[in-house]
Amino acid sequence: MTFDEIQTYAETLAKKARVASAKIRTLSADVRNHALQQVAKALRASEAEILQANSLDIENNKATLSAAKLDRLTLNHDRILAMAKGVEEIASFPDPLNRVLESRKLENGVAISRVSVPLGCVFFIYESRPNVTIDGAALCFKSGNAVVLRGGKESIHSSKILAKIFRSAIASCGVDADAVQLVEETDHAVVTALLKQRDYLDLVIPRGGENLIRAVVEQSSIPVIKHFNGICHVYVDKSADIAMATKIVENAKTQRCGTCNTMETLLLDKNLSDESIEKILAPLRQKNVEMFGDKETALRISGIQDIGDASNYHHEYLALKCSVKIVDGVQAACEHIEKYSSRHTEAIVANDPQAQTYFLNNVDSSSVMVNASTRLADGGVYGLGAEVGISTDKIHARGPMGVESLCTYKWILLGDGQIRT
Amino acid sequence: MTFDEIQTYAETLAKKARVASAKIRTLSADVRNHALQQVAKALRASEAEILQANSLDIENNKATLSAAKLDRLTLNHDRILAMAKGVEEIASFPDPLNRVLESRKLENGVAISRVSVPLGCVFFIYESRPNVTIDGAALCFKSGNAVVLRGGKESIHSSKILAKIFRSAIASCGVDADAVQLVEETDHAVVTALLKQRDYLDLVIPRGGENLIRAVVEQSSIPVIKHFNGICHVYVDKSADIAMATKIVENAKTQRCGTCNTMETLLLDKNLSDESIEKILAPLRQKNVEMFGDKETALRISGIQDIGDASNYHHEYLALKCSVKIVDGVQAACEHIEKYSSRHTEAIVANDPQAQTYFLNNVDSSSVMVNASTRLADGGVYGLGAEVGISTDKIHARGPMGVESLCTYKWILLGDGQIRT
């Protein structure tokens, strides 16, 4: 496509989304949920077709992708079933729309209320897990939003068939199929052009690696909700129950170390005894977790590798590795966190109520925990229903996001002739 | 300043704001409100000094500014008093921080809550009304945010003295003066450099004309909350009480026609009688409101000037002028609004409940009103306390914004050793 063709293509997608948005934002919850159930049925019924398209993607990419990436790209019977069940689950959750967020009578007699409504049009950008095509479409549709989906080019055939199934299923319920559109042109310039469609698109949600997300933020003139990374800390205070601290540290680092809510830095109160510190570290040592720390820490604890520059305390390992630092009490722990945290999730293990309160008040992160594992920072665990993602932004939504984060609100005023005087 | 000096200057301001933010976000409401009262006292006590600085600004700009702009730049005894009273009022409002927005017990026994906290650092950009220096500083300080203020270059001497008074007053209460910083360098390149300080600044609020705001949105890599303009509609349905419609239309257009919530387009149901239409228009005709419409409208109603291209229905007059259009019922009214509205505020005048409901459900604007004047769209009228501004965005805050819009939240989890399984 030429530059002009790309601009036209992007603008056409965005305009169609806007038109569909005006139609779907007034659909009842019953209609939206019924359409989602039809999508789930269609997914189950189209297994052969989906697997065929997916095998094309695997064929085209098996020479270049790593085993892990190829695995993420691969669909099979169980994964297609899981997609269908995911859509049914989203259909079963409470309606995020038309909730009365507040209401009161003004002095002039006007009845005012604030009611949740869809954002409008969402641009969803993701990498090569084909299931995100269905997940993103279902979350946006549930919340009454039109969506433009753009998956990685490696999964284009799988995404195309999945989007086609979604569109046919909702169309069979009388819903405008353009509520869900896939960017079928893989040229990255289409993404750049879409990120400028501020008049039609209301929100961009990029899911994937930090580089993808940073590129989107740089280019977009539409608001972006994202999370860059998770440099999560666990601080063990001298007042901690050591058995509890041991269990929490082990869980926060090793339960699933490739996630954004995993512990990347362990802060240890210098007033802990050597024996307590060894108890806390024992499971990490047993699981061969590599530990890095500054000189003071390495002097105190054996087997700590030199972290080199202190700025390496910014590092997100996403592996069986972590930073460790000896700190002088809760205040020093909070100062370290203020400097190095990505403001995702931090936990304190302590029995001293003063230390707990100081930590809760001073740490400015999306989730702050007392005596619990950072791994709990999750929309499912928090009871938010379907998870849209995790935001390390402070605007609009912070931390784990449910479908409410795909909503805005409008003010409704019911009067009987009131004017401004 | 050289390019490098400007980058350094901007980064230094932003870093200082971040450091101050970490100190002030934990101040109690009492400390914040007491400091604001000291600011008000200091303003009253510094009248001579303020007027002297202001006279310098007037002297420097009287040759180039219009009478209206010169008036906005001018301070006097009453206006200084009004600033002081404004700060006292902000001090008296309820604390927007530490509100428990939701709380519950998770299945695993963790007590979870969502609590309001400051955003962090706000970059406030405005034109040459010196009082906005105080207003912006007070709103941010009330909500526990550090602020970087950048006013128009015409008011630089006034802004400098006002910022100095604010900083001294809070410093006298033991608060870090860098909670409030003024950009003293008037080179616009400093604004551009500040709009890139994403690691330190959390939100940009531009106040002023549409061009200023569009330039900020183009350049900023920090989230921006803004309102571009207000193309507000009043639709009079055939079921309307004509006396009520007349009063609302007059108020919406003429009560203060330079504001963003003024009616710019009047939509008239074609099923209204000619007599009713003339009653509705009578006060507008009497006040010499110029009216523009398409051919169909001009054929039906006398004295309507040709609007030319239909796209002129996008026009924001901010004057004793408005667009008029004959439409075929509430559905056509909603279609026109979908196409031409800036999604600020729209009103229907109708007694038919079906028409009311259709309008409320289908219009996607920040405020939607039944039988009330669009001029009511205002933070003060809505009971939001101090008004930060009006947002025509859908993200974070929509419509009139109180100081809560300068807050985010954090999730607090209290456990007794819970881990992820």
Chai-1 contact restraints between the chains, C-beta under 6 A:
chainA,res_idxA,chainB,res_idxB,connection_type,confidence,min_distance_angstrom,max_distance_angstrom,comment,restraint_id
A,A22,B,E338,contact,1.0,0.0,6.0,A-B,restraint_1
A,T26,B,N361,contact,1.0,0.0,6.0,A-B,restraint_2
A,V110,B,A372,contact,1.0,0.0,6.0,A-B,restraint_3
A,L119,B,K394,contact,1.0,0.0,6.0,A-B,restraint_4
A,D202,B,K394,contact,1.0,0.0,6.0,A-B,restraint_5
A,P223,B,I395,contact,1.0,0.0,6.0,A-B,restraint_6
A,M244,B,G417,contact,1.0,0.0,6.0,A-B,restraint_7
A,K247,B,I419,contact,1.0,0.0,6.0,A-B,restraint_8
A,N251,B,I419,contact,1.0,0.0,6.0,A-B,restraint_9
A,N251,B,R420,contact,1.0,0.0,6.0,A-B,restraint_10
A,Q255,B,R420,contact,1.0,0.0,6.0,A-B,restraint_11
A,E338,B,A22,contact,1.0,0.0,6.0,A-B,restraint_12
A,N361,B,T26,contact,1.0,0.0,6.0,A-B,restraint_13
A,S367,B,W411,contact,1.0,0.0,6.0,A-B,restraint_14
A,V368,B,K410,contact,1.0,0.0,6.0,A-B,restraint_15
A,V368,B,I412,contact,1.0,0.0,6.0,A-B,restraint_16
A,M369,B,L413,contact,1.0,0.0,6.0,A-B,restraint_17
A,V370,B,L414,contact,1.0,0.0,6.0,A-B,restraint_18
A,N371,B,G415,contact,1.0,0.0,6.0,A-B,restraint_19
A,N371,B,D416,contact,1.0,0.0,6.0,A-B,restraint_20
A,N371,B,G417,contact,1.0,0.0,6.0,A-B,restraint_21
A,A372,B,V110,contact,1.0,0.0,6.0,A-B,restraint_22
A,A372,B,L413,contact,1.0,0.0,6.0,A-B,restraint_23
A,A372,B,G415,contact,1.0,0.0,6.0,A-B,restraint_24
A,A372,B,Q418,contact,1.0,0.0,6.0,A-B,restraint_25
A,S373,B,I419,contact,1.0,0.0,6.0,A-B,restraint_26
A,S373,B,R420,contact,1.0,0.0,6.0,A-B,restraint_27
A,R375,B,R420,contact,1.0,0.0,6.0,A-B,restraint_28
A,L376,B,R420,contact,1.0,0.0,6.0,A-B,restraint_29
A,K394,B,L119,contact,1.0,0.0,6.0,A-B,restraint_30
A,K394,B,D202,contact,1.0,0.0,6.0,A-B,restraint_31
A,K394,B,T408,contact,1.0,0.0,6.0,A-B,restraint_32
A,I395,B,P223,contact,1.0,0.0,6.0,A-B,restraint_33
A,I395,B,H396,contact,1.0,0.0,6.0,A-B,restraint_34
A,H396,B,I395,contact,1.0,0.0,6.0,A-B,restraint_35
A,H396,B,H396,contact,1.0,0.0,6.0,A-B,restraint_36
A,R398,B,T408,contact,1.0,0.0,6.0,A-B,restraint_37
A,R398,B,Y409,contact,1.0,0.0,6.0,A-B,restraint_38
A,G399,B,W411,contact,1.0,0.0,6.0,A-B,restraint_39
A,T408,B,K394,contact,1.0,0.0,6.0,A-B,restraint_40
A,T408,B,R398,contact,1.0,0.0,6.0,A-B,restraint_41
A,Y409,B,R398,contact,1.0,0.0,6.0,A-B,restraint_42
A,K410,B,V368,contact,1.0,0.0,6.0,A-B,restraint_43
A,W411,B,S367,contact,1.0,0.0,6.0,A-B,restraint_44
A,W411,B,G399,contact,1.0,0.0,6.0,A-B,restraint_45
A,I412,B,V368,contact,1.0,0.0,6.0,A-B,restraint_46
A,L413,B,M369,contact,1.0,0.0,6.0,A-B,restraint_47
A,L413,B,A372,contact,1.0,0.0,6.0,A-B,restraint_48
A,L414,B,V370,contact,1.0,0.0,6.0,A-B,restraint_49
A,G415,B,N371,contact,1.0,0.0,6.0,A-B,restraint_50
A,G415,B,A372,contact,1.0,0.0,6.0,A-B,restraint_51
A,D416,B,N371,contact,1.0,0.0,6.0,A-B,restraint_52
A,G417,B,M244,contact,1.0,0.0,6.0,A-B,restraint_53
A,G417,B,N371,contact,1.0,0.0,6.0,A-B,restraint_54
A,Q418,B,A372,contact,1.0,0.0,6.0,A-B,restraint_55
A,I419,B,N251,contact,1.0,0.0,6.0,A-B,restraint_56
A,I419,B,S373,contact,1.0,0.0,6.0,A-B,restraint_57
A,R420,B,Q255,contact,1.0,0.0,6.0,A-B,restraint_58
A,R420,B,S373,contact,1.0,0.0,6.0,A-B,restraint_59
A,R420,B,R375,contact,1.0,0.0,6.0,A-B,restraint_60
A,R420,B,L376,contact,1.0,0.0,6.0,A-B,restraint_61
